[in-house]
Amino acid sequence: MMREFIYQAAPSRVIFGAGTLSQVSAEVARLGCKRAFLLSTAFQAKDLTALAEQLGPLAAGQFNDAAMHTPVAVTEKALAAYDACGADCIVALGGGSTIGLGKAIAWRNDTPQIVVATTYAGSEVTDILGQTKDGEKSTVRDPKIRPEVVIYDPALTTGLPVAMSVASGLNAMAHAVEGLYAPDANPVTSLLAVEGIRALRDALPAIVTDPTDINARSAALYGSWLCGVVLGSVAMSLHHKLCHTLGGTCDLPHAETHAILLPHTAAYNAPAARDALAPAAALFGGDLGGGLHDLARALGAPLALKDLGLARDDIAKVAGLAVKNPYANPRDVTRDGIEALLTRAYEGARPE
Ligand code: NAD
């Protein structure tokens, strides 16, 4: 039976394919811009400098200090540099941290953004900005935040370390799994979610075998785009709330935390969202939580929160925070239930 739904597509322009980095200049011109401000982390500074050389006079300035969780102090520094060089658009090259900085600038001055996405986090296709100030992470949503143009060039991802690729790929799958049981899910986001999970399920093992396999890199980036669109389209639930708390309160790393929790949150919600999750479960032999755990193990992903530095005492604190503010979730979020979930994730046990 077809249920009722609302479908609203977000405007986006996506350029996909090996070698598409060469199209940044044309995209800057297409936006009617002449002075691009380039962003990356220190780790990708060399790639950014190469891009600046490629852009020639279109590159007005460069900032290489993007940092995880978008600290407001870094944004203010970058914004001052943006203004000082008279830039009229942003080109962000990197993962969620660099993309977050570009979004933070655009939220403040509405500058157009071109993003060259080099991880599987999916931030490039959402209108969500998470930023931190005085140790507190807050989230804003605004149409100004969503980048105007996204370039996916799989050739830039062959150097993404295998461990990061695996964690980031599972991070992407988490958007899709939660998208399937979202209260505002619709048939289009559900199709994207299942196809995104399938693409990553198939691509990640091939990347572990050969990180330079351009077909596998291409398939993973394709899957992460679809998962990112789901993240940007519908509401997220228990999984993202728990990861947000573990990242913000316990300072755990973003992608790895998502990778560890996903099998457990999927297993927790499975009994209450059986129909919605059925097409994803079918990709894992019918058992989504167990199947995701087995995949993560086979890929060499981190499995235990204790290995990320979580203290056992933090479990009760995080469970307390998880039940504090109500949000939509298929299964009741109880303190006991969440403590049990986190304890299994802490130990790295297979979900029940
Ligand atoms: P990241 O951007 O922090 O990247 C991790 C490291 O890998 C960095 O040093 C980066 O420079 C390097 N790197 C990235 N791509 C590379 C490549 N292809 N080759 C070599 N090195 C590469 O990691 P992430 O997981 O992509 O992003 C995490 C951040 O993004 C978090 O702050 C998270 O909150 C945010 N995020 C936001 C959204 C959103 O919609 N707002 C969505 C997902 C993630």
Residues whose N, C-alpha, C, O or C-beta is under 5 A from the ligand:
A	BS01	NAD	T41 F43 Q44 M68 H69 T70 G94 G95 G96 S97 T98 T118 T119 A121 G122 S123 T126 I128 L129 G130 L156 T157 G159 L160 H254 A255
